[in-house]
Amino acid sequence: MPCRYGTTPEHRIAVELVEADLEIGFHLAGLAESDLADSKRILCDAEDVYLDILARVIKLDPQDRECLAPLVGELRRAIDLAHPHG
């Protein structure tokens, strides 16, 4: 992601943690769609990850928040679509 180059190690780590959480969230949303028996529990985990992402993103500077906003929004949609009734 271009917004993390040329920054401090702490900044890169903060952005990379959000990126890692996004990967986990997308994986959980996909898993919930394919494992209907455990989808409720999996989606609960995905929601927890999403809330963690929001908490991390709010601590980033505006440029990073703007950079990550489309992915965060896409994860929200993926979780919503993975709900059995939604």
Residue frames as a rotation matrix with the C-alpha (Angstrom) as fourth column:
MET 1
0.588 0.809 0.000 0.00
0.809 -0.588 0.000 0.00
0.000 0.000 -1.000 0.00
PRO 2
0.025 -0.680 0.733 1.63
0.632 -0.557 -0.538 3.27
0.774 0.477 0.416 -1.09
CYS 3
0.624 0.285 0.727 0.63
-0.215 -0.832 0.511 5.27
0.751 -0.475 -0.458 1.97
ARG 4
0.972 -0.232 -0.025 3.12
0.090 0.273 0.958 3.49
-0.216 -0.933 0.287 4.24
TYR 5
0.395 -0.884 0.251 6.35
0.861 0.260 -0.438 3.97
0.322 0.389 0.863 2.30
GLY 6
-0.297 -0.662 0.689 8.91
0.349 -0.746 -0.567 6.41
0.889 0.072 0.452 3.65
THR 7
0.519 0.549 0.655 7.46
-0.451 -0.475 0.755 6.49
0.726 -0.687 0.001 7.13
THR 8
-0.268 -0.593 0.759 8.60
-0.960 0.094 -0.265 5.49
0.086 -0.799 -0.595 10.61
PRO 9
-0.861 -0.075 -0.503 8.63
-0.090 0.996 0.005 1.84
0.500 0.049 -0.865 11.61
GLU 10
-0.797 0.601 -0.058 5.83
0.157 0.114 -0.981 2.50
-0.583 -0.791 -0.185 14.12
HIS 11
-0.175 0.731 -0.659 3.68
-0.772 -0.517 -0.369 4.00
-0.611 0.444 0.656 11.40
ARG 12
-0.438 -0.046 -0.898 4.31
-0.762 0.548 0.344 1.10
0.476 0.835 -0.275 9.02
ILE 13
-0.975 0.066 -0.214 3.46
0.164 0.860 -0.483 -1.39
0.152 -0.506 -0.849 11.76
ALA 14
-0.544 0.823 -0.162 0.19
-0.174 -0.299 -0.938 0.41
-0.821 -0.482 0.306 12.56
VAL 15
-0.025 0.511 -0.859 -0.84
-0.977 -0.194 -0.087 0.32
-0.211 0.838 0.504 8.90
GLU 16
-0.607 -0.284 -0.742 0.29
-0.527 0.843 0.109 -3.29
0.594 0.457 -0.661 8.48
LEU 17
-0.934 0.337 0.116 -1.77
0.089 0.535 -0.840 -4.34
-0.345 -0.775 -0.530 11.50
VAL 18
-0.080 0.930 -0.359 -4.87
-0.581 -0.336 -0.741 -2.87
-0.810 0.149 0.567 9.87
GLU 19
-0.097 -0.012 -0.995 -3.99
-0.967 0.238 0.092 -4.61
0.235 0.971 -0.034 6.61
ALA 20
-0.925 -0.266 -0.271 -3.55
-0.193 0.944 -0.269 -7.92
0.327 -0.197 -0.924 8.45
ASP 21
-0.641 0.759 0.109 -6.89
-0.031 0.117 -0.993 -7.47
-0.767 -0.640 -0.051 10.19
LEU 22
0.038 0.644 -0.764 -8.50
-0.899 -0.313 -0.308 -6.74
-0.437 0.698 0.567 6.83
GLU 23
-0.507 -0.294 -0.810 -7.12
-0.679 0.715 0.165 -9.99
0.531 0.634 -0.562 5.43
ILE 24
-0.989 0.150 -0.006 -8.44
0.114 0.725 -0.679 -11.90
-0.098 -0.672 -0.734 8.42
GLY 25
-0.383 0.902 -0.201 -11.83
-0.355 -0.345 -0.869 -10.21
-0.853 -0.261 0.452 8.14
PHE 26
-0.006 0.344 -0.939 -12.18
-1.000 -0.003 0.005 -11.04
-0.001 0.939 0.344 4.44
HIS 27
-0.773 -0.322 -0.547 -11.12
-0.346 0.936 -0.061 -14.62
0.531 0.142 -0.835 5.10
LEU 28
-0.873 0.479 0.090 -13.69
0.106 0.368 -0.924 -14.97
-0.476 -0.797 -0.372 7.89
ALA 29
-0.114 0.867 -0.485 -16.45
-0.709 -0.414 -0.572 -13.50
-0.696 0.279 0.662 5.71
GLY 30
-0.169 -0.021 -0.985 -15.62
-0.895 0.423 0.145 -15.98
0.413 0.906 -0.091 2.96
LEU 31
-0.944 -0.220 -0.247 -15.43
-0.091 0.891 -0.445 -18.83
0.318 -0.398 -0.860 5.42
ALA 32
-0.629 0.769 0.110 -18.85
-0.249 -0.066 -0.966 -17.93
-0.736 -0.635 0.233 6.84
GLU 33
0.070 0.660 -0.748 -20.36
-0.965 -0.144 -0.217 -18.18
-0.251 0.737 0.627 3.37
SER 34
-0.169 -0.218 -0.961 -18.90
-0.655 0.754 -0.056 -21.65
0.736 0.620 -0.271 2.82
ASP 35
-0.829 -0.121 -0.546 -19.45
0.291 0.740 -0.606 -23.08
0.477 -0.662 -0.579 6.32
LEU 36
-0.168 0.877 0.450 -23.12
-0.316 -0.480 0.818 -22.53
0.934 -0.004 0.357 7.03
ALA 37
0.397 0.324 -0.859 -23.07
0.588 0.629 0.509 -24.71
0.705 -0.707 0.059 10.16
ASP 38
-0.027 -0.517 -0.856 -20.63
0.969 -0.225 0.106 -22.39
-0.247 -0.826 0.507 11.92
SER 39
-0.189 -0.113 0.975 -21.46
0.690 -0.722 0.050 -19.19
0.698 0.683 0.214 10.08
LYS 40
0.805 0.546 0.232 -22.97
0.218 -0.636 0.741 -17.45
0.552 -0.546 -0.631 13.11
ARG 41
0.713 -0.610 -0.347 -19.81
0.457 0.029 0.889 -17.93
-0.532 -0.792 0.299 15.19
ILE 42
-0.198 -0.816 0.543 -17.54
0.966 -0.068 0.251 -17.07
-0.168 0.574 0.802 12.28
LEU 43
0.116 0.322 0.940 -19.48
0.553 -0.807 0.208 -13.88
0.825 0.495 -0.272 11.54
CYS 44
0.972 0.161 -0.174 -19.27
0.227 -0.433 0.872 -12.92
0.065 -0.887 -0.457 15.20
ASP 45
0.227 -0.967 -0.115 -15.49
0.710 0.083 0.699 -13.25
-0.667 -0.241 0.705 14.92
ALA 46
-0.275 -0.277 0.921 -15.53
0.906 -0.395 0.152 -11.20
0.322 0.876 0.360 11.70
GLU 47
0.661 0.583 0.472 -17.52
0.352 -0.797 0.491 -8.47
0.662 -0.158 -0.732 13.46
ASP 48
0.805 -0.438 -0.401 -14.94
0.370 -0.160 0.915 -8.42
-0.465 -0.885 0.033 16.27
VAL 49
-0.207 -0.908 0.363 -12.14
0.891 -0.021 0.454 -8.06
-0.405 0.418 0.813 13.73
TYR 50
0.038 0.310 0.950 -14.06
0.739 -0.648 0.182 -5.28
0.672 0.695 -0.254 11.99
LEU 51
0.944 0.331 0.016 -14.43
0.220 -0.662 0.717 -3.38
0.248 -0.673 -0.697 15.26
ASP 52
0.390 -0.891 -0.234 -10.70
0.585 0.043 0.810 -3.82
-0.711 -0.453 0.538 15.91
ILE 53
-0.276 -0.454 0.847 -10.01
0.953 -0.243 0.180 -2.37
0.125 0.857 0.499 12.47
LEU 54
0.507 0.549 0.664 -12.17
0.461 -0.824 0.329 0.66
0.728 0.139 -0.671 13.17
ALA 55
0.935 -0.187 -0.301 -10.36
0.226 -0.341 0.913 1.22
-0.273 -0.921 -0.276 16.46
ARG 56
0.021 -0.993 0.118 -6.97
0.742 0.095 0.663 1.00
-0.670 0.074 0.739 14.75
VAL 57
-0.121 -0.038 0.992 -7.90
0.924 -0.370 0.099 3.12
0.364 0.928 0.080 11.72
ILE 58
0.825 0.524 0.214 -9.16
0.414 -0.816 0.404 6.00
0.386 -0.245 -0.889 13.83
LYS 59
0.657 -0.657 -0.369 -5.66
0.257 -0.265 0.929 6.31
-0.708 -0.706 -0.005 15.33
LEU 60
-0.145 -0.714 0.685 -4.04
0.942 0.112 0.316 6.68
-0.302 0.691 0.656 11.90
ASP 61
-0.651 -0.111 -0.751 -3.47
-0.001 -0.989 0.147 9.99
-0.759 0.096 0.644 10.18
PRO 62
0.229 0.900 -0.371 -6.07
-0.418 -0.253 -0.872 11.25
-0.879 0.355 0.318 7.67
GLN 63
-0.079 -0.310 -0.948 -4.11
-0.997 0.047 0.068 10.17
0.023 0.950 -0.312 4.59
ASP 64
-0.953 -0.298 -0.054 -3.91
-0.294 0.953 -0.075 6.59
0.073 -0.056 -0.996 5.84
ARG 65
-0.426 0.878 0.220 -7.59
0.026 0.255 -0.967 6.54
-0.904 -0.406 -0.132 6.82
GLU 66
0.300 0.519 -0.800 -8.46
-0.758 -0.380 -0.531 7.73
-0.579 0.766 0.279 3.31
CYS 67
-0.461 -0.596 -0.657 -6.18
-0.863 0.475 0.174 5.09
0.208 0.647 -0.733 1.79
LEU 68
-0.999 -0.008 0.042 -7.78
-0.022 0.937 -0.347 2.28
-0.036 -0.348 -0.937 3.81
ALA 69
-0.460 0.888 -0.015 -11.40
-0.598 -0.322 -0.733 3.48
-0.656 -0.328 0.680 3.69
PRO 70
0.031 0.527 -0.849 -12.35
-0.959 0.256 0.124 1.59
0.283 0.810 0.513 0.49
LEU 71
-0.563 -0.303 -0.769 -11.06
-0.167 0.953 -0.253 -1.70
0.809 -0.014 -0.587 1.91
VAL 72
-0.963 0.259 0.069 -12.78
-0.048 0.089 -0.995 -1.13
-0.264 -0.962 -0.073 5.24
GLY 73
-0.219 0.928 -0.300 -16.03
-0.858 -0.330 -0.393 -0.40
-0.464 0.171 0.869 3.42
GLU 74
-0.075 0.120 -0.990 -15.63
-0.759 0.636 0.135 -3.47
0.646 0.762 0.043 1.23
LEU 75
-0.901 -0.246 -0.357 -15.07
0.042 0.770 -0.637 -5.64
0.432 -0.589 -0.683 4.32
ARG 76
-0.683 0.719 0.124 -18.25
-0.425 -0.254 -0.869 -4.23
-0.593 -0.646 0.480 5.87
ARG 77
0.086 0.721 -0.687 -20.15
-0.996 0.045 -0.077 -5.21
-0.025 0.691 0.722 2.71
ALA 78
-0.394 -0.317 -0.863 -18.56
-0.450 0.885 -0.119 -8.67
0.801 0.342 -0.491 2.64
ILE 79
-0.998 0.060 0.009 -19.58
0.017 0.424 -0.905 -9.32
-0.058 -0.904 -0.425 6.25
ASP 80
-0.364 0.926 -0.102 -23.10
-0.673 -0.338 -0.658 -8.05
-0.643 -0.171 0.746 5.62
LEU 81
0.092 0.380 -0.920 -23.45
-0.947 0.320 0.038 -10.24
0.309 0.868 0.389 2.52
ALA 82
-0.693 -0.447 -0.565 -22.17
-0.282 0.890 -0.358 -13.29
0.663 -0.089 -0.743 4.38
HIS 83
-0.682 0.537 0.497 -25.05
-0.554 0.064 -0.830 -13.12
-0.478 -0.841 0.254 6.88
PRO 84
-0.828 0.341 0.445 -27.48
0.453 0.875 0.173 -15.94
-0.330 0.345 -0.879 6.12
HIS 85
0.202 0.979 0.042 -30.41
0.880 -0.162 -0.447 -13.53
-0.430 0.127 -0.894 5.91
GLY 86
0.542 0.073 -0.837 -28.56
0.092 -0.995 -0.027 -10.62
-0.835 -0.062 -0.547 4.52
